[in-house]
C-alpha cells in the first residue's frame, strides 16, 4: 500500500462555511449616500441592524460551528497570534495574505486555516457545516478537520457569519452594500481602521443581522362561537347505524412467500453506501481523523452515500474541492480530495449518483466524513 502524507489537508478546509450561509440578498443599501437623497426613512436602518461580535476566548479565538477566527490583541503581530493559538506562523500569515512580522490592529480578525480546538496544540481541519445550511435553503493518511473543539469547549456562537474574501477593487463600502449591513458594523466586527481600509485576500466577517421578534398575525382569528348545551348542531347518525354491512364472502389469503433469504444484512434506516469502490486505508479516529480515507483507482467515480441536497461546494487552501451533502435526520456527509465535480450547490442527488471523481497518482483517494449535526461520527457504523 502506498503511503500518503498525513498533512495532505493540513493547510485547508475552513472555507466551507462561507459557502453555506449566504442567502436571499435583496437590493443593496446605499451606505455611501449615492442615491435617495430626497427623503429619509428608518426602514433600511431597521432591516440592516446587526448584533455584536461574540466575545473571544482567552486566546482571542471565536469558534463558530464550521470555522474559527482569532482576534488580535494590542501590540500583536501575526507571529504572536500564531503562537497563542498554536499554528505555524507562516501558515497563518499565508492564509490571510500577510507576513509573519506584520503588526495588527487591536481587534483585527485573522481567519484560521484549520481548527485549533480548545487549546494550543490540538490542530485539526474543518470540512463541513450546519444551521447555516438550513438558512440557505478514501484514501490514505489524511488529517481532517473538526470544528467542535478537540476538548469539551462550547461553540462561541451558533449564529455563524459569512466570511468574505476581499477581491481586488473591493472596498468596505462595496462589501457592506453587497451584504446589506452598515459599514461601521463591518468595521467593528473586523477591527478595521478609521479609514475602513481593507486589503486584497483579507477575510472579513459579515455581521449577523439582528433577528427581530416575530410579528403578530395581521388579523386576529375570530373567537369561536360558544353555544349552550343541547343547542349545537345535531350529531349525525353514523353510516353503520343506518345500513347493515354486506355479507361478503372473503377468500382465504394466499400464504406469503418465504423471503427470509432476501432479508437485508443491514436493517438500519440510516445506512450509507460507500462513496468509492476501494479499501479503507485510514480509519476514523476522533480528534485526529474525523472521517475515513478510501483509496481507489485514479479517475474513479465518487458517489453520493445517500439521497440528499448539495449544501456546499468549496475548496481547501490548495484549491482541492470539497463537497458537503445534507441528508434527512440532521445528517451530513463530506467528500474531500476530489475533482471533476458534476453537481452544483442546491442540486438534489440520489443514493449512488456520481458527484465527482478521484484525483490521480498518490492522491487517488476520497476523505469521507459523516456528521450528525456538528458532531463527527465513525462512518463505518453507517456503511453497508
Secondary structure by P-SEA (a helix, b strand, c coil): cbbbbccccccccccccccccccccccccccccccccccccaaaaaaaccccccccccccbbbcccbbbbbbcccccaaaaaaaacccaaaaaaaacccccccccccbbbbbcccccccccbbbbbccccaaaaaaccccbbbbbbccccccccccccbbbbbbbbcccccaaaaaaaacccaaaaaaaccccccccccccbbbbcccccccccccccccccccccccccccccccccccccccccccccccccccccccccccccccccccccccccccccccccccccbbbbbbccccbbbccccccccccccccccbbbbbbbbccbbbbbbccccccccccccccccccccbbbbcccccccbbbbbccccccccccccc
